[in-house]
Amino acid sequence: QELRPKSLDVKQEELGDMVEKEMASTSEAIEDAVRRIEEMMSQARSESSGVKLEVNERILNSCTDLMKAIRLLVMTSTNLQKEIVESGRGAATTQEFYAKNSRWTEGLISASKAVGWGATQLVESADRVVLHTGKYEELIVCSHEIAASTAQLVAASKVKAEKSSRNLGRLQECSRHVNEMAANVVASTKSGQEQIEEKDTMDFSGMSLIKLKKEEMETQVKVLELEKRLEGERVRLGELRKQHYGLAGVCDAAEDGEAKPAPAPRRGILKKPPLAQKP
């Protein structure tokens, strides 16, 4: 709900100020994320060693590269928005342009908030992973969310941009770079998870035959439980997405005006059934 600002709650003349405020807030969130990652890096070097240090450094370096890519994308998006406003407002003021294009403006605000929120969540997930209090899967999901939110920002920025705009070309290049860096975070997280889990769980030396058999049976039970749970979670995810898309459709229809009633289904022409053929 926080990512969907309600136009009824905001005066039209305040929209322009909100765009600049949210973009500045997003940039500040990204800068803070970079600083926190640097602090985590120095802490990891002092408190860990060996494989764990190698994994933590690789993950944090990929997160730093992603944050830098997002920072460049936000700066480029800001420049493109200024270009759009200057070329489209004519004799109107900047505030009047944003008010006239309120739906587009709200899209920029929502996308900017999503990017800043994603950056914050990524850093918090990385912090928990380094401290071994979180899950590697959280970091992977955050990377996917950041890629999606930056795509939303690009889409909102390019709606009113000229196709020949240099800033638009730069923005699209930045978007591709963000996707590459997000993929690097996912790859480094998965490889690090495999290294840690292999080191912690694959040492069977010193086990007796009875102990090995017991571990084997317990692992088989766990595999079956996880498969059943995975199937249930996939069903739950599908239902959540249906509800999400349904609510989004209702909100869009409400913003566009009164929803039009669905047309009544046309009745088929009643035809005389064919006569049965004689054998």
C-alpha positions in Angstrom: 0.0 0.0 0.0 2.9 2.4 0.7 4.2 1.9 -2.8 0.8 3.0 -4.3 0.4 6.7 -3.4 -3.3 7.8 -3.6 -3.8 10.9 -5.7 -6.9 11.8 -3.7 -4.7 12.2 -0.6 -2.1 14.5 -2.4 -2.8 17.9 -3.7 -2.0 18.3 -7.4 0.5 21.1 -6.8 2.4 18.8 -4.4 3.1 16.0 -6.9 6.1 17.7 -8.4 7.7 18.1 -5.0 7.0 14.5 -4.2 8.8 13.3 -7.3 11.9 15.2 -6.4 11.7 14.1 -2.8 11.3 10.4 -3.6 14.1 10.4 -6.1 16.4 12.1 -3.6 15.2 9.7 -0.9 16.0 6.7 -3.2 19.5 8.0 -3.9 20.1 8.5 -0.2 18.9 4.9 0.5 21.3 3.6 -2.1 24.2 5.6 -0.7 23.4 4.3 2.8 23.2 0.7 1.4 26.7 1.1 -0.1 28.1 2.3 3.2 26.5 -0.5 5.2 27.9 -3.1 2.8 31.4 -1.6 3.2 30.9 -1.9 7.0 29.8 -5.5 6.7 32.8 -6.3 4.5 35.3 -5.0 7.1 33.4 -6.9 9.9 33.4 -10.1 7.9 37.2 -9.9 7.4 37.8 -9.5 11.1 35.3 -12.2 12.3 35.5 -14.9 9.6 38.2 -16.8 7.7 38.7 -19.6 5.2 35.7 -20.6 3.1 33.2 -18.4 5.0 35.3 -15.3 4.4 35.6 -16.2 0.7 31.9 -16.6 0.4 31.0 -13.5 2.3 33.4 -11.3 0.3 32.1 -12.7 -3.0 28.5 -12.0 -2.0 29.1 -8.5 -0.6 31.2 -7.5 -3.6 28.4 -8.5 -6.0 25.9 -6.5 -3.8 28.2 -3.5 -4.0 28.4 -3.7 -7.8 24.6 -4.0 -7.9 24.1 -0.9 -5.7 26.5 1.1 -7.9 24.6 0.1 -11.0 21.3 1.1 -9.4 22.8 4.5 -8.3 23.8 5.2 -11.9 20.3 4.1 -13.1 18.6 6.5 -10.7 20.8 9.4 -11.7 20.1 8.7 -15.4 16.4 8.4 -14.8 16.4 11.7 -13.0 18.1 13.4 -15.9 15.6 11.9 -18.3 12.7 13.1 -16.2 14.1 16.6 -16.3 14.5 16.4 -20.0 10.8 15.2 -20.4 9.5 18.0 -18.2 11.5 20.7 -20.0 10.4 19.5 -23.5 6.8 18.9 -22.6 5.7 21.6 -20.2 5.8 24.5 -22.7 4.7 27.7 -21.0 3.5 25.8 -17.9 5.6 25.5 -14.7 7.2 22.2 -13.7 4.5 21.8 -11.0 1.7 22.3 -13.5 3.3 19.7 -15.8 3.4 17.1 -13.1 -0.2 18.0 -12.0 -1.4 17.7 -15.6 0.2 14.3 -16.0 -0.7 13.0 -12.5 -1.0 9.3 -13.4 2.5 9.3 -15.0 3.8 11.3 -12.0 2.4 8.8 -9.5 4.0 6.0 -11.5 7.4 7.6 -11.1 6.8 8.0 -7.4 5.7 4.4 -6.9 8.7 3.1 -9.0 11.2 5.2 -7.1 9.9 4.0 -3.8 10.1 0.4 -5.0 13.7 0.8 -5.9 14.7 2.4 -2.6 12.8 -0.3 -0.6 14.4 -3.1 -2.7 17.9 -1.7 -2.0 17.2 -1.6 1.8 15.8 -5.1 1.8 18.8 -6.4 -0.1 21.3 -5.0 2.4 19.3 -6.3 5.4 19.2 -9.8 3.8 23.0 -9.6 3.1 23.7 -8.6 6.7 21.7 -11.6 8.0 23.5 -14.0 5.6 26.9 -12.8 6.6 25.9 -13.1 10.3 24.5 -16.6 9.5 21.1 -15.6 10.9 19.3 -15.4 7.6 18.6 -17.4 4.5 20.5 -17.3 1.2 17.1 -17.6 -0.5 16.1 -14.2 0.9 19.0 -12.6 -0.9 18.1 -14.2 -4.2 14.5 -13.1 -3.9 15.6 -9.5 -3.1 17.8 -9.5 -6.2 14.8 -10.5 -8.4 12.7 -7.8 -6.7 15.3 -5.1 -7.4 15.5 -6.2 -11.1 11.7 -5.9 -11.3 11.5 -2.5 -9.5 14.2 -1.0 -11.7 12.3 -2.3 -14.8 9.3 -0.5 -13.4 11.3 2.7 -13.0 12.6 2.5 -16.6 9.1 1.8 -17.9 7.7 4.8 -16.0 10.5 7.0 -17.2 10.3 6.1 -20.9 6.6 6.6 -21.3 6.9 10.2 -22.3 10.5 10.2 -23.5 11.5 10.8 -27.1 12.8 7.7 -28.8 15.8 9.6 -30.0 16.7 10.8 -26.5 20.3 10.1 -25.5 19.2 9.9 -21.9 16.7 7.2 -22.8 19.4 5.2 -24.5 21.7 5.6 -21.4 18.8 4.6 -19.1 18.2 1.4 -21.1 21.9 0.5 -20.9 21.8 1.1 -17.2 18.8 -1.2 -16.9 20.6 -4.0 -18.7 23.6 -3.4 -16.4 21.4 -3.7 -13.3 20.0 -7.0 -14.6 23.5 -8.3 -15.1 24.6 -7.3 -11.6 21.4 -8.7 -10.0 22.2 -12.0 -11.8 25.7 -11.9 -10.4 24.3 -11.5 -6.9 22.1 -14.6 -7.5 25.0 -16.6 -8.9 27.4 -15.7 -6.1 24.8 -16.4 -3.5 24.0 -19.8 -4.9 27.6 -20.8 -5.3 28.4 -19.6 -1.8 25.4 -21.5 -0.4 26.7 -24.7 -2.0 30.2 -24.2 -0.6 29.0 -23.6 2.9 26.4 -26.4 2.9 28.9 -28.9 1.4 31.5 -28.0 4.0 29.0 -28.3 6.9 26.9 -31.3 5.9 29.1 -33.6 3.7 31.7 -34.6 6.3 30.8 -38.2 7.1 34.1 -39.4 8.3 34.1 -41.2 11.6 30.5 -42.4 11.3 29.7 -46.0 11.9 27.6 -48.2 9.6 24.5 -47.9 11.8 24.9 -44.1 12.1 25.2 -43.8 8.4 22.1 -45.8 7.8 20.2 -43.8 10.3 21.3 -40.5 8.7 20.3 -41.9 5.3 16.8 -42.7 6.5 16.3 -39.3 8.1 17.5 -37.6 5.0 15.0 -39.6 2.9 12.2 -38.5 5.3 13.3 -34.9 5.0 13.3 -35.0 1.2 9.8 -36.3 1.1 8.7 -33.6 3.6 10.4 -30.9 1.6 8.8 -32.1 -1.7 5.3 -32.0 -0.1 6.0 -28.6 1.4 7.3 -27.3 -2.0 4.2 -28.4 -3.8 2.0 -26.7 -1.2 4.0 -23.4 -1.4 3.8 -23.4 -5.2 0.0 -23.6 -4.9 0.0 -20.8 -2.3 2.2 -18.6 -4.6 -0.2 -19.1 -7.5 -3.2 -18.1 -5.4 -1.3 -15.0 -4.1 -0.4 -13.9 -7.6 -4.0 -14.4 -8.7 -5.2 -12.2 -5.8 -2.4 -9.6 -6.6 -3.3 -9.3 -10.2 -7.0 -9.2 -9.4 -6.5 -6.3 -6.9 -4.3 -4.5 -9.4 -7.0 -4.8 -12.1 -9.6 -3.5 -9.7 -7.4 -0.5 -8.7 -6.7 0.4 -12.3 -10.4 0.2 -13.2 -11.3 2.4 -10.2 -8.7 5.0 -11.2 -9.9 5.1 -14.8 -13.5 5.8 -13.6 -16.6 3.7 -13.1 -16.2 0.2 -14.2 -18.3 -0.7 -17.2 -20.7 -3.6 -16.8 -19.7 -6.7 -18.6 -21.8 -7.2 -21.8 -24.4 -9.9 -21.5 -23.5 -13.0 -23.3 -25.2 -13.3 -26.7 -27.6 -16.1 -27.0 -27.0 -18.5 -29.8 -29.7 -18.8 -32.5 -32.0 -21.7 -31.7 -31.8 -24.1 -34.5 -34.1 -27.1 -35.1 -32.2 -30.2 -34.2 -31.4 -32.5 -37.2 -33.6 -35.5 -37.8 -32.2 -38.8 -36.9 -30.9 -40.7 -39.9 -32.5 -44.1 -40.6 -30.0 -47.0 -40.3 
